[in-house]
């Protein structure tokens, strides 16, 4: 008998820095469900995004490609329909593929290989959020602003709570719909929340999980370490230090963020209960991950858009049949998820020639063998005025922007990245090799020209498209004629069809 393919459930968070999870060492934040899950899973201690911004990070996550390979320039770049994703590849292998929640697809294709989406997206799909490298010092009046920090606190409802509640409800409902079908077809379900992304808000019950005076403050206050040119442009563009938020405003924002993390923990518990009750848990690989982190006040910086650890690292926790438990020290990234899914789905069999990825399977890490220890990242978004590359190998992280001074950090000896070793003579040979590697692997000037040309086109097109009334935002399709009780089928039969587990009838 052929080995049964595993199901996949991917629980994705937005702007969740692993540093604020007890699994990764935080002493205050409460995530009982995620912590219990991690205890029986493989935890990756040095997992990174490949681009510290929502849409490009997610395009890399879906495609297994580096951003520059697919034109994932920024938060308003079109994700081209011709780019294969893991949803396409799994569909080709016989999987049923579903997305519930956020994926920030920009452009007309809002499925990218998924058979269906259960919700609309939380963010727009148009070209409005385009950076402007023609004016790199300009204020980003359409982007993040510091009101979300200064006005952080308690709420009863918010757009993001409404969205995330719907996302998890629809995902749970879908699991039971799959269970009622009693089919052997494997599935992949991605459940993607917007929390704990700013604005920093939490319901009263989640706020009350934490004593306000216990909330820990940034370890590096604003001004403790001089900002580099890239970080300074981001801070200026958003007004992070104009003026800097007060200590109480910082504490409020972090308090609300912690409450939001506890909220997503409850949603994860709901989803895992549904996975168990639907009967799929024993043959499902579950992955908990995110798109990027959040500086949350470190160095006076907020949100993401830089390569410091709080911004660039993501949670990566994987559990499934036949996989080991423990912790992985080696550096891995989002683009490794696609080859991992396909490796597990095919049991390592050769893949179609159109499966192209810069990622590497995590299966060696998950089965106790030696895996890779390398992350490549790129950045072409806000705060930059030319492309940037990040390389993490072993204990060293190298950051190179075309127009800014290099940065090299020993993230094991210097986890707060206080000491830039780029001009240290002891590391001159290392720096020389890394610069040569980037010069050989990337035509930085050609990429810069591509980015600027794309920005100009999209700014021009956005005004026209909006005036035309064209909208690409995903519209979920619901056929109410087949929901609940209808007169097309006797009532009792419909009631029995929806019952789960199905009633076992006595043998005649």
C-alpha positions as CSV (number, residue, x, y, z in Angstrom):
1,X,0.0,0.0,0.0
2,X,1.3,3.5,-0.9
3,X,2.4,5.7,1.9
4,X,-0.4,8.2,2.7
5,X,0.6,11.8,2.0
6,X,0.6,14.1,5.1
7,X,-1.8,17.0,5.4
8,X,-0.4,20.4,6.1
9,X,-1.7,23.2,8.3
10,X,0.3,26.4,8.4
11,X,-0.6,28.9,11.1
12,X,0.9,32.2,10.1
13,X,1.2,35.4,12.1
14,X,1.9,38.9,11.1
15,X,4.7,40.9,12.7
16,X,5.2,38.4,15.5
17,X,8.8,38.7,16.7
18,X,9.9,35.4,18.3
19,X,11.7,37.3,21.0
20,X,8.2,38.0,22.5
21,X,7.3,34.3,22.9
22,X,8.1,32.2,25.9
23,X,9.2,29.4,23.6
24,X,12.1,31.8,22.6
25,X,12.9,32.9,26.1
26,X,10.5,35.7,27.0
27,X,9.7,35.5,30.7
28,X,6.4,37.5,30.8
29,X,4.3,36.8,27.6
30,X,1.7,34.1,28.1
31,X,1.1,31.6,25.2
32,X,0.1,28.3,26.9
33,X,-1.1,26.7,23.6
34,X,1.8,27.6,21.5
35,X,4.3,26.8,24.3
36,X,2.7,23.3,24.7
37,X,2.9,22.8,20.9
38,X,6.5,23.8,20.8
39,X,7.4,21.3,23.6
40,X,6.5,18.4,21.2
41,X,7.8,20.1,18.0
42,X,11.1,21.1,16.4
43,X,11.8,24.8,17.2
44,X,14.1,26.8,14.9
45,X,16.0,29.3,17.0
46,X,17.4,31.3,14.0
47,X,14.6,31.4,11.4
48,X,14.5,34.6,9.3
49,X,12.3,36.3,6.8
50,X,13.8,36.9,3.3
51,X,12.5,40.5,3.3
52,X,11.4,42.3,6.4
53,X,8.1,43.7,5.0
54,X,4.7,42.0,4.6
55,X,4.0,41.4,0.9
56,X,7.5,40.6,-0.3
57,X,8.1,38.3,2.6
58,X,4.9,36.4,1.8
59,X,5.7,36.2,-1.9
60,X,9.0,34.5,-1.0
61,X,7.2,32.3,1.5
62,X,4.7,31.2,-1.2
63,X,7.2,30.8,-4.0
64,X,10.4,29.7,-2.3
65,X,12.2,32.4,-4.3
66,X,14.3,35.3,-3.3
67,X,12.4,38.6,-3.8
68,X,14.6,39.9,-6.7
69,X,13.9,36.7,-8.6
70,X,10.2,37.4,-8.8
71,X,10.0,41.2,-8.8
72,X,8.8,41.3,-5.1
73,X,10.1,44.8,-4.7
74,X,7.8,46.2,-2.0
75,X,4.3,46.2,-0.5
76,X,2.6,47.2,-3.7
77,X,4.5,45.0,-6.1
78,X,2.4,42.7,-8.2
79,X,2.8,39.0,-7.4
80,X,2.9,37.7,-11.0
81,X,0.5,34.9,-11.8
82,X,3.2,33.0,-13.7
83,X,5.3,32.4,-10.5
84,X,4.6,28.9,-9.2
85,X,3.9,28.6,-5.5
86,X,3.7,25.7,-3.1
87,X,-0.1,25.8,-3.5
88,X,0.4,25.1,-7.2
89,X,3.0,22.4,-6.6
90,X,0.9,20.7,-4.0
91,X,-2.2,20.8,-6.2
92,X,-0.2,19.1,-8.9
93,X,0.6,16.4,-6.4
94,X,-3.1,15.8,-5.7
95,X,-3.6,18.1,-2.7
96,X,-6.6,20.2,-1.9
97,X,-5.3,23.7,-1.1
98,X,-7.1,26.4,0.9
99,X,-6.2,29.8,2.3
100,X,-8.0,31.4,5.1
101,X,-6.8,34.9,5.9
102,X,-4.1,37.3,4.9
103,X,-1.5,36.8,2.2
104,X,-1.3,40.4,0.8
105,X,-1.4,39.4,-2.9
106,X,-1.2,42.5,-5.1
107,X,-2.6,42.3,-8.6
108,X,-5.4,40.5,-10.4
109,X,-4.4,36.9,-9.3
110,X,-5.8,36.5,-5.8
111,X,-5.4,32.7,-5.6
112,X,-1.9,31.8,-6.7
113,X,-2.5,28.1,-6.7
114,X,-5.1,27.8,-3.9
115,X,-8.2,26.0,-4.9
116,X,-10.2,28.5,-2.7
117,X,-9.9,31.3,-0.3
118,X,-12.3,31.4,2.7
119,X,-12.1,35.1,3.4
120,X,-11.1,38.3,1.7
121,X,-7.7,39.8,2.5
122,X,-7.3,42.4,5.3
123,X,-5.1,44.6,3.1
124,X,-5.7,46.2,-0.3
125,X,-4.5,44.5,-3.5
126,X,-3.7,47.6,-5.6
127,X,-0.6,49.7,-6.3
128,X,-1.2,52.5,-3.8
129,X,1.6,51.7,-1.3
130,X,4.5,52.3,-3.6
131,X,7.8,53.6,-2.2
132,X,9.5,56.5,-4.1
133,X,13.2,56.2,-4.5
134,X,13.1,59.4,-6.5
135,X,12.4,61.0,-3.1
136,X,14.1,58.7,-0.5
137,X,14.0,61.4,2.2
138,X,10.3,62.2,1.9
139,X,7.8,61.6,4.6
140,X,5.8,58.4,4.2
141,X,2.4,60.0,4.9
142,X,0.5,56.9,3.5
143,X,2.5,54.4,5.5
144,X,2.8,53.5,9.2
145,X,2.6,56.5,11.6
146,X,3.3,56.8,15.2
147,X,-0.3,57.3,16.3
148,X,-0.5,53.5,16.5
149,X,2.1,53.7,19.3
150,X,0.8,56.9,21.0
151,X,-2.8,55.7,21.0
152,X,-2.1,52.0,21.9
153,X,-4.3,50.4,24.5
154,X,-7.5,48.6,25.2
155,X,-10.3,48.1,22.7
156,X,-13.5,46.1,22.5
157,X,-13.4,45.5,18.8
158,X,-11.1,46.4,15.9
159,X,-10.9,45.6,12.2
160,X,-8.1,43.2,13.0
161,X,-10.0,41.4,15.7
162,X,-13.0,41.1,13.4
163,X,-10.7,39.7,10.6
164,X,-8.8,37.2,12.7
165,X,-12.0,35.9,14.4
166,X,-13.5,35.3,11.0
167,X,-10.2,33.7,9.6
168,X,-10.1,31.1,12.4
169,X,-13.8,30.4,12.4
170,X,-13.8,29.7,8.6
171,X,-10.7,27.5,8.9
172,X,-12.3,25.4,11.6
173,X,-15.5,25.1,9.6
174,X,-13.5,24.1,6.6
175,X,-11.7,21.3,8.5
176,X,-15.1,19.8,9.5
177,X,-16.3,20.1,5.9
178,X,-13.3,18.1,4.8
179,X,-13.9,15.6,7.6
180,X,-17.6,15.1,6.5
181,X,-16.4,14.3,3.0
182,X,-14.5,11.3,4.4
183,X,-12.0,11.5,1.5
184,X,-8.4,10.3,1.3
185,X,-7.3,13.4,-0.6
186,X,-4.6,15.2,1.3
187,X,-5.0,18.9,2.0
188,X,-3.0,22.0,2.7
189,X,-4.7,24.7,4.8
190,X,-3.0,28.0,5.4
191,X,-4.5,30.0,8.3
192,X,-3.0,33.5,8.3
193,X,-3.8,36.1,10.9
194,X,-3.0,39.9,10.9
195,X,-2.4,40.0,14.7
196,X,-0.2,41.1,16.5
197,X,0.5,43.7,13.8
198,X,0.0,47.3,14.8
199,X,-2.1,49.2,15.7
200,X,-1.2,48.0,19.1
201,X,-4.6,47.1,20.6
202,X,-5.9,44.4,22.9
203,X,-9.2,43.4,24.4
204,X,-9.6,44.0,28.1
205,X,-9.3,40.3,29.1
206,X,-6.0,40.0,27.2
207,X,-4.7,43.2,28.5
208,X,-5.5,42.1,32.0
209,X,-3.3,39.0,31.7
210,X,-0.4,41.4,32.3
211,X,0.4,43.7,35.2
212,X,1.2,47.1,33.5
213,X,4.3,47.8,35.7
214,X,5.7,44.4,34.8
215,X,5.9,45.2,31.1
216,X,9.6,45.1,30.1
217,X,11.0,48.0,28.2
218,X,13.4,48.1,25.2
219,X,16.8,46.9,26.1
220,X,18.3,49.6,23.8
221,X,16.6,52.9,24.2
222,X,16.5,55.5,21.4
223,X,20.0,57.0,21.0
224,X,21.8,54.2,22.9
225,X,23.3,53.1,19.6
226,X,23.6,55.5,16.6
227,X,21.3,54.7,13.7
228,X,22.8,53.9,10.4
229,X,21.6,55.8,7.3
230,X,19.0,53.2,6.3
231,X,17.4,53.1,9.8
232,X,17.6,56.9,10.0
233,X,15.7,57.3,6.8
234,X,13.0,54.9,8.0
235,X,12.8,56.8,11.4
236,X,12.6,60.1,9.6
237,X,10.0,58.9,7.0
238,X,7.6,57.7,9.7
239,X,8.5,60.3,12.4
240,X,9.6,57.7,14.9
241,X,11.7,60.2,16.8
242,X,9.8,63.4,16.0
243,X,9.3,63.4,18.9
244,X,10.0,59.9,20.3
245,X,7.1,58.4,22.2
246,X,7.1,58.7,26.0
247,X,8.1,55.9,28.2
248,X,4.4,55.4,29.1
249,X,3.4,55.3,25.5
250,X,6.1,52.7,24.8
251,X,4.9,50.6,27.7
252,X,1.3,50.8,26.6
253,X,2.2,49.7,23.1
254,X,4.2,46.7,24.3
255,X,1.5,45.8,26.8
256,X,-1.1,45.8,24.0
257,X,1.2,43.8,21.8
258,X,1.7,41.1,24.5
259,X,-2.1,41.0,24.9
260,X,-2.5,40.5,21.2
261,X,0.1,37.7,21.3
262,X,-2.1,36.0,24.0
263,X,-5.1,36.5,21.8
264,X,-3.5,34.7,18.8
265,X,-2.5,31.9,21.2
266,X,-6.2,31.3,22.0
267,X,-7.0,31.3,18.2
268,X,-4.2,28.7,17.8
269,X,-5.8,26.6,20.5
270,X,-9.2,26.8,18.8
271,X,-7.6,25.7,15.5
272,X,-5.7,22.8,17.0
273,X,-8.8,21.6,18.8
274,X,-10.7,21.5,15.5
275,X,-7.8,19.7,13.8
276,X,-8.0,17.0,16.6
277,X,-11.8,16.8,16.6
278,X,-12.0,16.5,12.8
279,X,-9.7,13.5,13.0
280,X,-6.8,14.9,11.0
281,X,-4.2,15.6,13.8
282,X,-2.4,12.3,13.5
283,X,-1.5,12.7,9.9
284,X,-0.9,16.4,9.7
285,X,2.3,18.4,9.7
286,X,1.6,21.7,11.5
287,X,3.9,24.7,11.0
288,X,3.7,27.9,13.1
289,X,5.5,30.8,11.5
290,X,5.3,34.5,10.6
291,X,6.2,37.0,7.9
292,X,8.6,39.2,9.9
293,X,9.1,40.7,13.3
294,X,8.6,44.0,15.1
295,X,11.3,46.3,16.6
296,X,8.7,47.3,19.3
297,X,10.8,50.3,20.4
298,X,14.3,48.8,20.3
299,X,16.8,51.5,19.3
300,X,13.8,53.9,19.1
301,X,12.6,51.9,16.0
302,X,9.2,50.4,15.4
303,X,7.6,47.9,13.1
304,X,10.1,46.3,10.6
305,X,12.0,47.3,7.4
306,X,15.5,46.6,8.7
307,X,17.7,43.6,9.3
308,X,18.1,43.8,13.1
309,X,17.1,40.6,14.9
310,X,13.7,41.9,16.2
311,X,12.7,42.9,12.7
312,X,14.1,40.0,10.6
313,X,13.6,36.9,12.7
314,X,10.4,34.9,12.6
315,X,9.0,32.0,14.6
316,X,9.4,28.6,13.0
317,X,7.9,25.6,14.9
318,X,7.2,22.4,13.1
319,X,5.4,19.3,14.3
320,X,4.3,16.2,12.4
321,X,4.3,12.4,12.2
322,X,7.8,11.0,12.0
323,X,9.5,14.3,12.8
324,X,11.7,14.8,15.7
325,X,11.4,17.2,18.6
326,X,14.0,19.6,19.9
327,X,15.7,22.8,18.8
328,X,17.7,23.8,15.7
329,X,20.4,26.4,16.1
330,X,21.2,26.7,12.4
331,X,20.0,29.7,10.4
332,X,17.0,29.0,8.1
333,X,14.4,31.1,6.3
334,X,10.9,31.4,4.7
335,X,12.0,30.2,1.3
336,X,12.9,26.8,2.9
337,X,9.3,26.1,3.6
338,X,8.3,25.3,0.0
339,X,11.0,22.6,-0.6
340,X,10.2,21.2,2.9
341,X,6.5,20.8,2.1
342,X,7.3,19.1,-1.3
343,X,10.0,16.9,0.3
344,X,7.4,15.7,2.9
345,X,4.6,15.3,0.3
346,X,6.7,13.2,-2.0
347,X,8.9,11.4,0.5
348,X,11.9,12.9,-1.2
349,X,11.0,11.8,-4.7
350,X,12.2,13.9,-7.7
351,X,10.1,17.0,-8.5
352,X,8.8,18.6,-11.7
353,X,11.4,20.7,-13.5
354,X,9.3,23.8,-12.8
355,X,9.9,23.5,-9.1
356,X,12.5,26.2,-8.9
357,X,13.6,27.5,-5.5
358,X,16.6,29.2,-3.7
359,X,15.4,27.5,-0.5
360,X,16.5,24.2,0.9
361,X,14.4,21.5,2.6
362,X,14.3,21.5,6.4
363,X,13.7,17.7,6.4
364,X,17.3,17.0,7.4
365,X,16.8,19.3,10.4
366,X,13.5,17.7,11.2
367,X,14.8,14.1,11.1
368,X,18.0,14.5,13.1
369,X,20.4,14.9,10.2
370,X,22.8,17.8,9.4
371,X,21.0,20.6,7.6
372,X,22.0,23.9,6.1
373,X,23.0,27.0,8.1
374,X,22.4,30.0,5.8
375,X,19.9,32.8,5.1
376,X,19.9,35.2,2.2
377,X,17.7,38.2,2.5
378,X,17.0,41.2,0.2
379,X,15.4,44.7,0.8
380,X,14.1,47.1,-1.8
381,X,11.4,49.0,0.1
382,X,10.8,52.1,2.3
383,X,13.9,53.7,3.9
384,X,16.2,52.4,1.1
385,X,17.3,54.3,-2.0
386,X,19.1,51.3,-3.5
387,X,19.0,47.5,-3.0
388,X,20.2,45.8,0.1
389,X,21.4,42.2,0.8
390,X,21.6,40.3,4.1
391,X,23.6,37.1,4.5
392,X,23.5,35.2,7.8
393,X,25.9,32.2,8.1
394,X,26.8,30.6,11.3
395,X,27.2,33.3,13.9
396,X,27.7,36.2,11.5
397,X,25.2,38.5,9.9
398,X,26.4,40.8,7.0
399,X,24.2,43.7,5.7
400,X,25.2,45.4,2.5
401,X,23.3,48.3,0.9
402,X,24.5,49.7,-2.4
403,X,24.6,53.3,-1.0
404,X,25.2,52.7,2.8
405,X,28.1,51.6,5.0
406,X,28.3,47.8,5.5
407,X,27.3,46.2,8.8
408,X,28.7,42.9,10.3
409,X,27.4,41.5,13.6
410,X,28.4,38.5,15.6
411,X,24.8,37.7,16.7
412,X,25.9,35.0,19.2
413,X,28.4,37.1,21.1
414,X,26.5,40.4,20.5
415,X,22.7,39.5,20.2
416,X,21.7,43.2,20.5
417,X,23.9,44.0,17.6
418,X,25.6,46.9,19.3
419,X,29.1,46.5,17.8
420,X,29.5,46.8,14.0
421,X,32.5,44.7,13.0
422,X,32.6,45.8,9.3
423,X,35.6,48.0,9.8
424,X,37.4,45.7,12.3
425,X,40.7,44.6,10.7
426,X,40.2,41.2,12.2
427,X,37.3,40.7,9.9
428,X,38.7,42.3,6.8
429,X,39.1,39.0,5.0
430,X,35.5,37.9,5.8
431,X,34.1,41.2,4.6
432,X,36.1,41.1,1.4
433,X,34.8,37.6,0.6
434,X,31.2,38.6,1.4
435,X,31.4,41.8,-0.8
436,X,32.9,39.7,-3.6
437,X,30.1,37.2,-3.3
438,X,27.4,39.9,-3.5
439,X,29.1,41.5,-6.5
440,X,29.1,38.2,-8.3
441,X,25.6,37.1,-7.3
442,X,23.7,40.4,-7.7
443,X,23.9,43.2,-10.3
444,X,22.9,45.8,-7.8
445,X,22.7,48.7,-10.3
446,X,20.5,46.7,-12.6
447,X,18.2,45.8,-9.7
448,X,18.1,49.5,-8.7
449,X,17.0,50.5,-12.1
450,X,14.4,47.8,-12.3
451,X,12.9,48.9,-8.9
452,X,12.8,52.6,-9.9
453,X,11.2,51.9,-13.2
454,X,8.6,49.7,-11.6
455,X,7.8,52.3,-8.9
456,X,7.3,55.0,-11.6
457,X,5.0,52.7,-13.6
458,X,2.9,51.7,-10.7
459,X,2.5,55.2,-9.4
460,X,1.3,56.2,-12.8
461,X,-1.1,53.3,-13.2
462,X,-2.5,53.5,-9.7
463,X,-4.3,56.8,-10.2
464,X,-5.7,55.5,-13.5
465,X,-6.9,52.2,-12.2
466,X,-8.6,53.8,-9.2
467,X,-10.3,56.4,-11.4
468,X,-11.6,53.5,-13.5
469,X,-13.1,51.8,-10.4
470,X,-11.0,48.6,-10.9
471,X,-10.6,46.6,-7.7
472,X,-8.7,43.3,-7.3
473,X,-9.6,42.7,-3.7
474,X,-10.7,39.1,-3.3
475,X,-14.5,38.5,-3.0
476,X,-15.3,35.2,-1.3
477,X,-18.0,33.2,-3.0
478,X,-20.8,31.7,-0.9
479,X,-23.7,29.8,-2.4
480,X,-26.4,30.2,0.2
481,X,-28.6,27.7,-1.7
482,X,-26.6,24.8,-0.3
483,X,-26.1,26.1,3.3
484,X,-27.8,24.7,6.3
485,X,-31.4,23.5,5.7
486,X,-33.0,23.9,2.3
487,X,-36.0,22.3,0.6
488,X,-33.9,20.6,-2.1
489,X,-33.4,17.6,0.2
490,X,-35.5,16.3,3.1
491,X,-34.7,18.1,6.3
492,X,-33.7,15.0,8.3
493,X,-31.3,13.9,5.5
494,X,-29.6,17.3,5.5
495,X,-29.3,17.2,9.3
496,X,-27.7,13.8,9.1
497,X,-25.3,15.0,6.4
498,X,-24.0,17.8,8.6
499,X,-23.7,15.7,11.7
500,X,-20.1,14.9,12.7
501,X,-19.1,12.3,13.5
502,X,-21.6,10.6,11.3
503,X,-24.2,8.4,13.1
504,X,-23.3,4.7,12.6
505,X,-26.4,2.9,11.4
506,X,-27.2,-0.6,12.6
507,X,-26.4,-3.3,10.0
508,X,-29.6,-4.5,8.3
